[in-house]
Structure formats: C-alpha cells, structure tokens
Amino acid sequence: MGMGDVKLVAVLGIILGWPKIVVGMFASFFSGALVALILLILGKRRFGQTVPFGPFLVLGTGVALLWGNQLWSAYLRLIF
C-alpha cells in the first residue's frame, strides 16, 4: 500500500462511513489477495512483485455500497 492508496482509503472512508468501511476494506484485501494468489499460480507474477491495490479498493467500495449492511449484519451474527 502506497500513500496514494492511503489517501484513497481516507476518501472512501468518508463516503462509506462506519461500518461499511470495514466491509469495504475486508473485501479489498480479500479480492486483492485472491487475484495475487492466482497470478502467482499462473506464473504472471513472482513473489515480491507488486500488484496495484487501487482497483481492489474501488471494488471493495462497490461491494460495501451494494451489500455492506447485509455483510456487516451477517458478521455480527457470527461473532455474537
């Protein structure tokens, strides 16, 4: 994560609010990790090479905007 990603997360946090930012960040990290793992397996990237994180932040924001409340409620039901 570079400083551009940090600035983007700050803006997305203002847009999403609590608790949707948590859902958005989780979705971003999960989707980024999944794509990076697939790229490693396919040999398109080697361990240590970077993958841009901004598109995954935008994807996570979309997930949070569309299904944030439902995913947050499901998470709370799991832990309580």
N, C-alpha and C positions, 0 to 999 in steps of 0.2 A: 504494500500500500504506500503510495507516494503522497505528497502534500496535496496534489490535485484531487486525489480520492478523498482525503480528509475534508477538504473544502466542499466537495460534492456531498459527502455524508452530512455535513452541517446543514446544508440547504435542504437536503431530503428529510432530515430530522425535523426541521421547521415545517415542512409541507405535511409530513405524515403525522407527527405528534406521537404521544405515548398512548398505547403500547405498540402501535403499528410500526414504529421504527425498529423495535426488537424483531418483529416478524420479518421486516424488510432486510435487516442485516443478516439474520439467520438464513433467509432464502438466498441472499447474495453469496455468502460464504459457502453454503451447500452447493449451489449451482456452479460456482467458480471451481470448487474442489472437484466436483464431478467431471467437468469439462477438462480440467488439468489432468486428472487421472486418465481419462480417455485419450488425451493427446500423448501422454507418456506411454500408454499401452500400444498405441498405433505407431509410435516412433516419430511423431511430428515434433515433439519437444523432448529435451533431455532434462534430467533432474538438475535444478539450479537455474534453468532458463525461466524468464518471466512470461506471464500471461497478463494482458491488460485487465484491470479489475473494474474499470468504469462501466463497461457494458453489463456486467453482473450486478452492479449496484442499481442500474436502471431496471434490470429485470426483476430484482428483489423488490424494488419500489412498486413496480406494476403488480406483483403478487400481493404485496401488502395493501395496495389500494383496492384491489378486487376482492381478496379473501382474508384480509388482515384480522378483522373481528372474529370470524369463524375459526381461524387458525389459533388465535390467542385464547379463545374460549376452550378449544379442544386441548390446548396445552395446559391450561389451568385445571381442567377436569382430570388430566393425567397425574398432576402432582398433588392435588388435594383430594 
